């Protein structure tokens, strides 16, 4: 059964509750959003999502505080999810977009270029193609070859396979 969608307002309330928990733990955290969460907060491309893809630092204490927030708000304990954090570009922290701050927590997003490169590597859903269109407008990347060059710059050694390239032809002229 798919998870219920969580609204932006509820996620902001969860960030506030997470902040309260971090203050109580005397810990500060930076949370880097990517995926649908970045599209929601950095680019206003979503009204609701099923979880927040993120890379929290420090990991354990932040995820514990997120579970506390989930309990307070009745959210799934995995609302803040770091399972895909290993797919982030190595240098993602060099170019982030500040999104939301509260005591002991800062929420940022990866850049539009990095997000475009991530989504270009594996556009699995129709909404990913919409995201790529939006990100291509924001970055000025109009052609598939330029998207391929961006992927190679953001993820050295990775290239688009033929199936992905065919899928992306619907996005890039």
trRosetta pair geometry for C-beta under 8 A, 3 or more apart (Angstrom, degrees):
i j d omega theta_ij theta_ji phi_ij phi_ji
2 50 6.8 -89 173 -110 94 147
3 50 4.1 112 79 -165 115 112
3 51 6.7 43 84 -40 163 95
3 76 6.0 -51 -142 -27 124 157
4 50 7.2 148 85 -125 27 81
4 76 8.0 161 43 -29 87 114
5 48 3.7 72 156 140 120 123
5 49 6.3 134 -150 62 85 6
5 50 5.7 -66 -101 -76 55 63
6 10 5.0 -119 -174 86 86 129
6 11 5.7 102 131 -57 114 90
6 14 7.8 4 176 -16 140 142
6 48 6.0 166 72 -160 29 87
6 49 6.2 -32 55 69 83 61
6 50 6.8 108 5 -133 89 20
6 51 7.4 78 16 -81 128 32
6 52 7.9 -65 73 -39 139 88
6 75 6.6 39 -109 -132 135 113
6 79 6.3 68 -48 -139 168 112
7 10 4.6 97 57 6 81 101
7 11 7.0 -144 97 -4 44 85
7 47 6.6 -32 -133 155 78 75
7 48 4.9 -44 -91 -96 50 97
8 11 5.6 -55 -148 37 33 111
8 12 6.3 35 152 -20 67 103
8 40 5.9 -173 -93 173 103 118
8 41 7.4 152 -136 -82 108 72
8 46 7.5 144 -62 102 104 83
8 47 6.6 -93 -13 -165 105 41
8 48 7.1 -110 -25 -83 66 51
9 12 5.7 -51 -148 35 31 112
9 13 6.5 34 150 -19 63 103
10 13 5.5 -51 -150 36 35 113
10 14 6.4 39 148 -21 65 102
10 73 6.9 135 -167 172 91 137
10 75 7.2 144 160 -85 116 119
11 14 5.3 -49 -148 35 36 115
11 15 6.5 41 150 -21 65 98
11 37 7.6 -180 -158 -132 156 99
11 40 7.6 68 41 120 160 149
11 49 7.7 28 -58 46 142 102
11 52 6.2 126 -140 -66 124 126
11 79 7.5 -170 -112 169 80 120
12 15 5.5 -46 -149 32 35 113
12 16 6.6 39 149 -20 63 101
12 100 7.0 -147 -124 -133 86 151
13 16 5.5 -50 -152 34 35 115
13 17 6.4 33 150 -15 66 104
13 73 6.1 132 117 -110 113 139
14 17 5.6 -51 -145 40 34 109
14 18 6.1 41 151 -23 65 105
14 66 7.5 40 168 -147 108 76
14 69 4.8 98 -161 150 72 129
14 70 7.1 30 -136 -75 115 56
14 73 5.7 -96 -88 23 81 161
14 75 6.0 9 -97 -15 129 161
14 79 6.1 -100 -153 118 162 148
14 80 7.5 -177 145 -44 130 103
15 18 5.4 -51 -145 37 32 117
15 19 6.4 42 150 -26 63 100
15 69 7.8 52 -60 -149 13 160
15 100 5.9 17 153 127 164 143
15 102 6.6 141 139 7 95 133
15 105 6.6 -171 -174 119 87 146
15 107 6.1 -47 -133 -39 138 143
16 19 5.5 -48 -153 29 32 116
16 20 6.7 34 149 -19 63 100
16 102 6.0 164 -112 -96 58 169
17 20 5.5 -47 -151 32 37 114
17 21 6.5 36 150 -17 65 104
17 68 7.1 -157 149 112 101 84
17 69 3.6 131 102 -129 112 90
17 72 5.0 -167 -152 68 143 142
17 73 6.0 -145 -7 -33 162 113
18 21 5.7 -56 -150 38 33 111
18 22 6.3 33 152 -19 66 106
18 29 7.8 -76 153 58 112 142
18 62 7.5 34 -172 -162 119 73
18 65 5.0 89 -155 133 73 105
18 66 5.5 7 -109 -91 117 59
18 68 7.5 130 -108 69 52 94
18 69 4.4 -36 -61 -47 70 147
18 80 7.4 76 -93 -40 145 152
18 105 6.0 82 111 -83 103 163
19 22 5.7 -56 -147 37 30 110
19 23 6.4 34 153 -22 65 103
19 102 3.8 -47 -104 105 158 128
19 103 5.5 105 178 63 111 70
19 104 5.8 139 -154 62 70 90
19 105 4.6 -113 -95 18 81 125
20 23 5.7 -51 -150 32 30 113
20 24 6.5 29 152 -17 63 106
20 69 7.9 130 48 -90 96 91
21 24 5.6 -54 -150 37 33 112
21 25 6.3 23 153 -11 66 111
21 64 7.8 -157 154 114 131 75
21 65 3.7 157 107 -149 124 89
21 66 8.0 -152 66 -41 150 26
21 68 4.3 137 -110 79 146 142
21 69 6.1 -110 -7 -49 136 84
22 25 5.6 -61 -143 46 33 106
22 27 5.1 -100 -158 77 81 82
22 28 6.7 88 165 -104 126 28
22 29 5.6 -113 -118 3 146 111
22 61 7.5 89 -119 144 83 104
22 62 7.3 9 -91 -109 115 65
22 65 5.0 24 -60 -129 74 163
22 103 7.6 -179 85 114 104 76
22 104 4.0 -174 116 124 117 129
22 105 5.6 133 30 -52 158 100
23 26 7.4 26 180 -76 33 39
23 103 5.2 34 -79 116 119 121
23 104 5.0 -174 -70 5 65 143
25 61 6.1 164 145 -167 150 111
25 64 7.7 115 -89 94 157 119
25 65 6.3 -107 4 -78 143 112
27 58 6.9 -81 -171 37 125 116
27 61 4.8 -109 176 152 170 146
27 62 7.6 -137 127 -65 130 65
27 65 7.4 -147 71 -45 124 138
27 104 6.5 88 91 -171 47 124
28 104 4.6 -128 -104 -149 64 68
28 105 7.1 -165 -157 -66 61 39
28 106 7.9 26 177 -2 98 92
29 56 5.8 -6 -174 -168 122 99
29 57 6.5 158 -154 82 70 47
29 58 6.5 -96 -107 30 87 59
29 61 7.0 -156 -76 97 116 100
29 62 4.3 121 -131 -95 147 114
29 65 7.3 -152 -16 44 152 146
29 104 6.6 46 16 152 76 78
29 105 5.1 -3 64 -112 93 76
29 106 7.4 -165 99 31 53 64
30 56 7.5 162 86 -151 45 52
30 57 5.2 -5 58 57 89 100
30 105 7.8 157 -89 -158 29 52
30 106 5.0 -16 -113 67 74 100
30 107 8.0 163 -162 -87 52 27
30 108 6.6 -5 -172 11 98 112
31 54 5.0 -10 -176 -171 97 133
31 55 7.4 153 -160 73 50 44
31 56 4.8 -15 -107 -101 81 80
31 57 7.8 -172 -79 23 40 63
31 62 6.6 166 -80 -171 98 143
31 80 7.3 -65 -143 -151 137 126
31 105 6.7 7 -3 -167 111 98
31 106 7.2 178 25 88 70 49
31 107 4.9 -20 68 -110 105 71
31 108 7.3 157 81 27 52 64
32 54 6.2 144 73 -161 49 70
32 55 4.4 -13 58 56 107 96
32 56 7.7 -164 23 -73 67 33
32 57 7.8 36 -7 -2 100 101
32 88 7.2 56 114 -120 136 155
32 92 6.4 96 179 128 153 125
32 93 7.0 -91 -81 -89 145 76
32 96 6.4 -98 -122 -118 99 133
32 108 5.6 -25 -109 76 64 91
32 109 7.2 116 -165 -122 63 20
32 110 6.4 61 178 -51 107 79
33 37 4.2 -118 -159 113 114 112
33 38 4.5 162 124 -71 97 74
33 41 6.0 57 80 42 167 133
33 42 7.3 -179 86 -24 123 109
33 52 6.6 -66 -120 -174 101 97
33 53 6.8 96 -159 83 63 68
33 54 5.4 -35 -96 -99 55 85
33 99 6.9 -9 20 12 132 158
33 107 6.4 37 -26 -179 112 95
33 108 7.0 -168 18 94 82 37
33 109 4.7 -38 68 -101 98 75
33 110 7.4 -130 86 1 54 73
34 37 7.0 45 59 59 26 97
34 38 4.9 -4 -130 -22 25 133
34 53 5.3 -70 73 112 74 114
34 54 7.3 155 20 -97 73 35
34 55 7.3 35 -1 -10 113 99
34 84 7.5 -124 81 104 119 112
34 87 8.0 -161 109 86 152 98
34 88 6.1 -164 -35 -96 159 97
34 92 7.8 -48 -70 -152 128 148
34 109 7.1 135 -80 -156 47 73
34 110 5.1 25 -94 8 96 122
34 114 7.8 -79 -119 120 113 109
34 115 6.4 -172 -147 -104 81 88
34 118 6.5 14 -178 60 124 175
35 38 6.1 114 51 17 36 98
35 39 7.2 -70 135 -2 37 99
35 53 3.5 53 33 39 136 147
35 84 6.8 74 -48 82 137 147
35 118 7.7 -92 -71 125 60 141
36 39 5.3 -54 -147 38 38 114
36 40 6.2 42 152 -24 68 103
36 46 5.8 65 -177 -52 90 162
36 49 4.4 149 128 -125 128 134
36 50 7.9 50 75 30 157 71
36 53 6.6 105 35 7 74 110
36 127 8.0 27 -104 123 104 136
37 40 5.6 -51 -149 33 32 113
37 41 6.2 5 164 1 67 111
37 49 6.2 -133 -74 63 63 166
37 51 7.9 -60 -54 118 113 50
37 52 4.2 76 -92 -144 143 71
37 53 5.3 -164 12 41 115 69
37 54 6.5 -35 69 -59 162 87
37 109 7.9 -163 114 -107 83 101
38 41 6.4 -65 -134 49 27 92
38 42 5.1 -9 -177 15 70 123
38 43 7.3 43 139 5 69 102
38 53 7.6 -54 -10 72 91 102
38 109 4.2 124 -133 -147 94 114
38 110 6.1 -31 -116 38 154 81
38 115 5.6 -150 114 -103 145 136
39 42 7.1 -49 -99 52 14 88
39 43 5.2 -49 -152 54 50 116
39 45 4.1 -64 170 62 97 123
39 46 5.4 81 105 -15 100 110
39 115 7.5 155 -66 -176 77 143
39 131 5.5 -66 -107 -121 138 116
39 134 7.7 95 -142 76 101 145
40 43 7.7 45 17 55 8 71
40 44 7.3 30 -170 -113 35 23
40 45 6.6 -96 -78 59 36 68
40 46 3.8 -57 -88 59 87 110
40 47 7.8 -155 -130 -28 101 8
40 49 5.8 -99 -47 -24 142 125
41 99 4.8 40 151 -158 125 143
41 100 7.1 -76 -158 -20 135 114
41 107 7.3 -72 172 135 165 124
41 109 6.2 -179 86 -59 108 128
42 97 5.2 89 -126 84 119 146
42 99 6.2 -81 -75 -90 75 120
42 109 4.0 -91 -55 48 134 169
42 112 7.6 -162 137 -71 131 78
42 115 7.8 -175 73 -36 146 159
43 112 7.4 106 -75 -103 123 99
43 131 8.0 106 86 -141 153 81
43 134 6.0 106 170 143 138 134
43 135 7.5 -55 -103 -77 161 74
43 138 7.1 -83 -117 -54 118 154
45 130 7.4 156 -168 125 121 106
45 131 6.2 99 152 -105 161 79
45 134 5.8 -166 -94 45 132 176
46 49 5.5 35 154 -55 151 97
49 52 7.0 104 91 -77 131 55
51 76 7.2 -66 -92 75 100 128
51 78 6.0 -25 -125 123 137 87
51 79 5.6 -159 -132 -147 74 36
51 80 7.5 -169 -175 -68 88 12
51 81 4.6 34 153 -6 132 129
52 79 6.0 36 11 152 98 69
52 80 5.1 -22 68 -108 114 56
52 81 6.4 151 71 21 52 77
53 81 5.9 -40 -99 77 48 96
53 82 7.9 112 -161 -104 54 32
53 84 5.4 -26 -146 55 117 121
53 85 7.8 176 180 -67 82 64
54 80 5.6 -35 37 -164 135 85
54 81 6.8 116 27 61 79 45
54 82 5.9 -58 83 -84 68 75
54 85 7.2 -11 110 -83 36 105
55 82 5.9 99 -108 -135 44 100
55 85 3.9 121 -97 -136 92 115
55 88 5.8 -37 -41 -25 147 154
55 92 7.6 94 37 86 152 146
56 59 5.6 122 85 -115 87 47
56 62 3.6 -149 159 102 137 151
56 63 6.3 166 58 -50 145 73
56 66 7.5 -134 -54 -32 163 132
56 80 6.8 44 -41 160 133 126
56 82 6.1 -94 17 -74 88 130
57 62 7.1 49 53 -16 12 146
58 61 4.9 46 85 32 112 108
58 62 6.0 164 78 -15 54 98
59 62 6.2 -79 -152 40 16 105
59 63 6.2 6 166 -12 62 113
59 82 6.6 -139 -141 87 101 178
60 63 6.0 -59 -143 39 25 105
60 64 6.3 27 157 -19 63 108
61 64 5.6 -54 -149 36 31 114
61 65 6.4 30 153 -17 65 105
62 65 5.6 -53 -148 38 33 110
62 66 6.3 37 150 -22 65 104
62 80 7.6 -109 142 133 95 148
63 66 5.3 -49 -145 34 36 116
63 67 6.6 41 152 -21 64 98
63 80 6.6 -158 -118 97 65 113
63 82 6.8 -83 -80 1 120 125
64 67 5.7 -50 -153 31 33 111
64 68 6.7 37 147 -19 63 101
65 68 5.4 -48 -153 32 37 117
65 69 6.5 40 148 -19 65 102
66 69 5.5 -49 -149 35 36 114
66 70 6.4 42 149 -24 65 102
66 79 6.8 -152 174 67 107 90
66 80 3.8 -89 -151 37 152 135
67 70 5.4 -47 -147 32 36 116
67 71 6.6 39 152 -21 64 101
67 77 5.1 19 -125 -152 88 95
68 71 5.8 -54 -154 32 32 112
68 72 6.6 31 151 -18 65 106
69 72 5.7 -55 -149 36 33 112
69 73 6.1 3 162 5 68 114
69 75 7.2 -5 120 38 80 129
69 79 7.8 -99 97 61 106 133
69 80 7.9 59 61 -11 128 124
70 73 6.4 -74 -141 53 24 92
70 74 7.7 -95 172 84 57 7
70 75 4.2 -101 -136 73 74 93
70 76 6.4 -65 -152 93 128 26
70 77 4.8 151 104 -106 162 44
70 79 5.4 169 -96 9 108 117
70 80 8.0 -130 -52 9 111 89
71 74 7.8 29 -172 -68 23 34
71 77 7.7 29 -53 -96 75 87
75 79 4.4 -3 150 -48 130 143
76 79 5.3 137 68 -54 77 78
78 81 5.1 42 172 -85 90 100
81 84 7.4 45 124 13 100 89
82 85 4.4 -7 -173 -25 83 127
84 87 5.0 -30 176 19 83 120
85 88 5.8 -23 -172 -8 54 116
87 118 6.6 95 139 -141 107 110
88 92 4.7 -49 169 -26 113 153
88 110 6.8 -167 -143 -74 103 143
88 114 7.8 24 -160 169 75 127
88 118 7.6 -25 -114 -91 44 134
89 92 4.7 132 65 -61 84 86
89 110 7.3 124 27 -148 105 138
89 114 5.1 -108 6 -142 134 112
89 117 7.0 49 -63 84 123 136
89 118 7.4 -111 -35 -63 89 99
89 154 4.9 -81 -101 178 138 89
89 155 6.2 -115 -108 -71 87 73
91 94 4.7 -11 166 5 96 125
91 95 7.6 48 129 8 94 94
92 95 7.4 -94 -166 52 38 75
92 96 7.2 63 153 -74 74 93
92 110 5.0 -53 -158 -112 109 111
92 114 5.8 115 -118 -164 86 161
93 96 6.3 -21 -146 -33 41 119
95 110 7.5 51 91 -164 81 62
95 111 4.4 -18 127 -37 110 133
95 113 7.6 -10 117 49 147 113
95 114 6.9 153 82 -24 113 125
96 108 4.0 38 161 157 129 133
96 109 6.4 150 -164 70 80 37
96 110 6.3 -57 -112 -103 73 34
96 111 6.9 -115 -99 -47 26 74
97 108 6.1 152 71 -168 43 79
97 109 4.5 -19 56 58 103 94
97 110 7.6 8 12 91 91 13
97 111 6.5 126 -31 -98 98 52
98 101 7.1 -14 -173 -40 111 108
98 106 7.0 -56 -135 -174 93 105
98 108 5.4 -45 -101 -105 42 90
99 107 4.9 -64 72 107 107 92
99 108 5.9 160 6 -114 92 29
99 109 5.6 79 -44 -19 128 97
100 106 7.7 159 88 -160 54 42
100 107 4.1 5 58 51 96 119
101 105 7.0 173 -150 96 50 61
101 106 5.0 -6 -108 -112 90 72
101 107 7.1 -155 -71 23 45 71
102 105 5.3 7 60 57 87 99
109 115 7.6 -5 164 -56 106 131
110 114 4.2 -94 161 87 118 132
110 115 5.5 148 90 -54 106 84
110 118 7.6 74 89 -12 154 138
111 114 4.7 94 56 9 81 100
111 115 6.8 -148 95 -3 42 89
112 115 5.7 -58 -144 41 30 111
112 116 6.1 36 155 -24 65 105
112 135 5.3 174 -172 -146 91 86
112 138 4.5 -115 -156 112 157 130
112 139 5.1 -167 120 -62 116 97
113 116 5.7 -52 -147 34 28 112
113 117 6.5 27 154 -18 62 105
113 139 5.4 122 -83 -119 72 133
113 150 6.1 -135 -166 -157 91 123
113 154 6.8 -178 138 -74 92 128
114 117 5.7 -54 -150 36 33 111
114 118 6.4 34 152 -19 65 105
114 154 5.6 158 -117 -141 64 134
115 118 5.6 -52 -147 35 33 112
115 119 6.2 25 158 -12 66 109
115 131 7.8 -102 149 164 111 116
115 135 5.9 -142 97 -116 103 142
116 119 6.0 -62 -145 43 27 105
116 120 6.0 31 156 -25 65 111
116 132 6.5 99 -140 -132 78 68
116 135 4.0 179 -83 141 97 135
116 136 6.7 121 -130 -67 132 59
116 139 5.8 -62 -23 -7 156 153
116 141 6.6 124 164 39 160 145
116 147 6.9 -116 154 -132 112 92
116 150 6.4 -7 100 128 115 150
117 120 5.7 -53 -142 34 28 114
117 121 6.8 36 157 -28 60 101
117 147 7.9 173 -97 -169 58 72
117 150 5.2 -135 -81 133 100 97
117 151 4.8 156 -146 -100 90 56
117 153 7.7 -114 -98 67 145 79
117 154 3.8 80 125 52 177 153
117 155 6.2 168 159 -8 124 102
118 121 6.1 -55 -162 21 30 113
118 154 7.7 -96 -44 131 66 144
119 122 7.6 -101 -160 61 31 56
119 123 6.0 52 166 -86 77 80
119 128 5.4 -179 -164 -163 105 96
119 131 5.5 -129 -141 104 163 123
119 132 5.4 -158 118 -74 127 89
119 135 6.9 137 43 19 140 156
120 123 6.9 -8 -125 -40 27 101
120 132 6.4 109 -78 -119 74 122
120 147 5.2 -177 -124 173 152 114
120 148 7.9 -149 156 -79 141 44
120 150 7.4 96 23 83 157 110
120 151 5.5 -114 92 -73 129 118
120 160 6.6 -66 150 -88 98 120
120 164 7.3 93 164 166 62 122
120 168 6.3 40 -146 -101 86 138
121 151 6.2 142 -69 -137 86 122
121 155 6.9 30 -74 21 138 161
121 158 6.5 -10 -115 155 123 138
121 160 7.0 -136 -114 -98 48 73
121 164 7.0 -29 -171 -151 27 160
122 128 8.0 -79 110 -161 56 162
122 164 6.9 -73 -95 -106 38 128
123 128 4.0 174 -148 117 77 131
123 129 5.8 77 -174 -65 137 70
123 132 6.4 -34 -97 -32 131 138
123 164 6.7 127 24 -144 90 87
123 167 5.4 -171 69 131 122 135
123 168 6.7 141 5 -74 142 79
124 128 6.1 96 41 -13 53 152
125 128 4.9 114 59 -10 71 99
126 129 5.8 -49 -164 27 46 111
126 130 7.0 45 143 -15 69 100
127 130 5.3 -48 -154 36 45 116
127 131 6.3 51 146 -23 69 101
128 131 5.3 -50 -149 35 35 116
128 132 6.3 38 151 -22 65 102
129 132 5.5 -48 -147 34 34 113
129 133 6.6 40 151 -22 63 100
129 167 7.5 -122 -86 165 111 95
129 170 6.2 -16 -149 96 136 120
129 171 5.6 -150 -157 -69 83 111
130 133 5.7 -51 -153 31 33 113
130 134 6.6 31 151 -15 65 105
131 134 5.7 -57 -151 39 33 110
131 135 6.0 26 155 -14 68 111
132 135 5.7 -55 -138 44 31 108
132 136 6.0 36 158 -25 65 105
132 147 8.0 29 -164 -126 114 143
132 168 7.1 -116 166 -129 162 87
132 171 4.7 -19 110 -144 124 158
133 136 5.8 -53 -145 33 26 111
133 137 6.7 28 153 -18 60 103
133 171 5.6 -134 -69 -143 75 95
134 137 5.9 -57 -157 33 31 111
134 138 6.5 26 150 -16 66 108
135 138 5.5 -54 -144 39 36 112
135 139 5.9 17 162 -5 70 112
135 141 7.8 -7 125 45 79 114
136 139 6.2 -63 -136 48 27 98
136 140 7.8 -107 172 65 55 8
136 141 4.9 -96 -139 76 76 83
136 142 6.5 114 171 -91 112 36
136 147 7.3 -41 -102 -79 108 114
136 171 6.6 153 -20 161 149 107
136 172 6.7 -168 -119 -87 154 87
137 140 7.8 27 -177 -68 24 35
139 150 7.8 46 153 -108 153 156
141 146 4.7 -166 -149 115 90 121
141 147 5.5 110 158 -72 133 73
141 150 6.2 -35 -105 -30 152 146
141 172 7.5 -44 137 -110 89 120
142 146 6.7 54 47 36 54 144
142 172 6.7 128 153 -145 36 84
142 173 6.4 -17 160 35 88 102
143 146 4.7 92 65 5 84 103
143 147 7.2 -149 100 -5 45 85
143 172 5.5 94 -165 177 21 112
143 173 6.3 -59 -103 70 67 72
144 147 5.4 -53 -150 36 38 113
144 148 6.3 41 151 -21 68 102
144 165 6.9 82 -178 -154 134 81
144 168 5.6 123 -122 119 106 115
144 169 6.4 -16 -71 -93 146 59
144 171 7.9 115 -85 76 86 85
144 172 3.9 149 -62 97 69 135
144 173 7.8 -147 -18 69 87 28
145 148 5.5 -51 -149 35 34 114
145 149 6.5 36 150 -20 65 102
146 149 5.6 -48 -147 34 35 113
146 150 6.4 40 150 -21 64 103
146 172 7.7 -164 49 -150 90 139
147 150 5.5 -51 -149 35 33 114
147 151 6.5 38 151 -22 65 101
147 160 7.8 42 114 -42 100 146
147 168 6.5 -150 93 179 155 144
147 172 5.6 -123 -8 -61 134 157
148 151 5.6 -48 -149 32 33 114
148 152 6.6 32 152 -16 64 105
148 159 7.0 23 -159 -151 99 77
148 160 5.6 -93 -110 9 92 120
148 165 7.7 19 -81 -107 119 101
149 152 5.7 -56 -152 38 33 111
149 153 6.4 31 151 -19 66 107
150 153 5.7 -57 -147 37 32 110
150 154 6.0 19 160 -10 69 111
151 154 6.1 -62 -139 44 26 102
151 155 5.8 -32 178 41 66 105
151 158 6.1 -99 158 100 99 100
151 159 7.0 110 109 -127 126 33
151 160 6.2 103 52 -44 169 92
152 155 7.1 -71 -118 69 17 66
152 156 6.8 48 179 -112 59 44
152 158 7.0 -160 -100 70 49 63
152 159 6.7 18 -81 -91 94 71
153 156 7.5 3 -149 -70 17 71
155 158 3.9 -15 121 32 118 129
160 164 4.6 -127 -166 92 92 119
160 165 4.8 118 126 -65 120 84
160 168 6.9 -43 -160 6 152 145
161 164 5.1 89 55 14 73 103
161 165 6.9 -134 99 -9 34 93
162 165 5.5 -54 -143 36 30 115
162 166 6.4 34 156 -22 64 104
163 166 5.8 -54 -153 33 30 112
163 167 6.6 30 150 -17 63 106
164 167 5.5 -54 -150 37 35 114
164 168 6.2 31 154 -18 68 108
165 168 5.8 -58 -146 39 29 109
165 169 6.9 47 151 -39 60 93
166 169 5.8 -38 -160 6 33 118
167 170 6.6 -49 176 16 44 110
168 171 5.3 -57 -162 38 60 110
168 172 5.7 7 155 19 93 107
169 172 6.7 -72 -122 62 30 75
